[in-house]
Amino acid sequence: MNEAMQFLAENAAQVTIGVLITALIGAIGAVLIKFRAFCKALLAVNHDRLYQTCTFYILTGQITTDEMKNLDYLYSGYHALGGNGTGTELYERCQKLPIVQIRDRHTEQKAI
């Protein structure tokens, strides 16, 4: 028996564990890559939704209590994923809008 085969025979458990650990590390690395991509995609979708929603509220010049609650929920997820910048700026502008009981504007308000 050559030396390599003798080494494997004597250390089969350690070699097997080493191979399994290497495979596990590779699998974990692949999962992390996919997870990061998923988070990035989720942030992009959330940013788009936040941007569209805030733009509508700002253009109409009002927001209802239910819309504000929904916006808070949307923004908290966006912010937790690391979103900031334009999303945060738009969210803060919406927080300053007049709160109405019932939405009576569905289009952009023209300056008088």
C-alpha positions as CSV (number, residue, x, y, z in Angstrom):
1,M,0.0,0.0,0.0
2,N,1.5,3.3,-0.9
3,E,1.8,6.1,1.7
4,A,-1.2,8.1,0.5
5,M,-3.5,5.1,0.7
6,Q,-2.1,4.2,4.1
7,F,-2.7,7.7,5.4
8,L,-6.3,7.7,4.1
9,A,-6.9,4.3,5.8
10,E,-5.5,5.5,9.1
11,N,-7.2,8.9,9.0
12,A,-10.5,8.1,7.2
13,A,-12.7,9.8,9.8
14,Q,-10.6,13.0,9.9
15,V,-10.5,13.1,6.0
16,T,-14.2,12.6,5.8
17,I,-14.9,15.3,8.3
18,G,-12.6,17.7,6.4
19,V,-14.3,17.0,3.1
20,L,-17.7,17.5,4.7
21,I,-16.7,20.8,6.4
22,T,-15.3,22.1,3.1
23,A,-18.5,21.2,1.3
24,L,-20.6,22.8,4.1
25,I,-18.5,26.0,3.9
26,G,-19.1,26.1,0.1
27,A,-22.8,25.6,0.5
28,I,-23.1,28.3,3.2
29,G,-21.1,30.7,0.9
30,A,-23.6,30.0,-2.0
31,V,-26.6,30.7,0.3
32,L,-25.0,33.9,1.5
33,I,-24.5,35.1,-2.1
34,K,-28.2,34.4,-2.9
35,F,-29.3,36.0,0.3
36,R,-27.4,39.2,-0.4
37,A,-28.9,39.3,-4.0
38,F,-32.4,38.7,-2.5
39,C,-31.9,41.6,-0.1
40,K,-30.7,43.9,-2.8
41,A,-33.6,43.0,-5.0
42,L,-36.1,43.5,-2.2
43,L,-34.6,46.9,-1.4
44,A,-34.9,47.9,-5.0
45,V,-38.6,46.9,-5.2
46,N,-39.3,48.6,-1.8
47,H,-37.6,51.8,-3.0
48,D,-39.6,51.8,-6.1
49,R,-42.9,51.3,-4.2
50,L,-41.9,54.0,-1.6
51,Y,-40.9,56.4,-4.4
52,Q,-44.2,56.0,-6.3
53,T,-46.4,56.2,-3.2
54,C,-44.7,59.2,-1.7
55,T,-44.7,61.0,-5.1
56,F,-48.5,60.5,-5.3
57,Y,-49.1,61.9,-1.8
58,I,-46.8,64.8,-2.4
59,L,-48.4,65.7,-5.7
60,T,-51.9,65.6,-4.3
61,G,-50.9,67.5,-1.2
62,Q,-52.6,65.3,1.4
63,I,-52.5,61.9,3.1
64,T,-55.0,59.9,5.1
65,T,-54.3,58.3,8.4
66,D,-54.5,54.8,6.8
67,E,-52.2,55.9,4.1
68,M,-49.7,57.2,6.6
69,K,-49.8,53.9,8.6
70,N,-49.1,52.0,5.4
71,L,-46.3,54.4,4.4
72,D,-44.8,54.0,7.9
73,Y,-44.9,50.2,7.4
74,L,-43.3,50.4,3.9
75,Y,-40.6,52.8,5.1
76,S,-39.6,50.7,8.1
77,G,-38.9,47.7,5.9
78,Y,-37.0,50.0,3.4
79,H,-35.0,51.5,6.2
80,A,-34.2,48.2,7.9
81,L,-32.7,46.9,4.6
82,G,-30.4,49.9,4.6
83,G,-32.4,52.2,2.4
84,N,-31.9,55.9,2.8
85,G,-31.4,59.0,0.6
86,T,-34.3,59.8,-1.7
87,G,-36.6,57.3,0.0
88,T,-36.0,58.9,3.4
89,E,-36.3,62.4,2.0
90,L,-39.7,61.6,0.3
91,Y,-40.9,59.8,3.5
92,E,-40.1,62.8,5.6
93,R,-41.9,65.2,3.2
94,C,-45.0,63.0,3.4
95,Q,-44.9,63.2,7.2
96,K,-45.4,66.9,6.9
97,L,-48.4,66.7,4.6
98,P,-51.9,67.6,6.0
99,I,-53.7,64.5,7.3
100,V,-57.3,64.2,6.0
101,Q,-60.1,61.8,7.0
102,I,-61.1,61.0,3.5
103,R,-59.0,61.6,0.4
104,D,-60.7,64.1,-1.9
105,R,-57.8,64.7,-4.3
106,H,-56.7,62.1,-6.7
107,T,-54.6,64.2,-9.1
108,E,-51.8,66.7,-8.9
109,Q,-52.7,70.1,-7.4
110,K,-52.0,73.1,-9.6
111,A,-50.3,76.1,-8.1
112,I,-52.7,79.1,-7.9
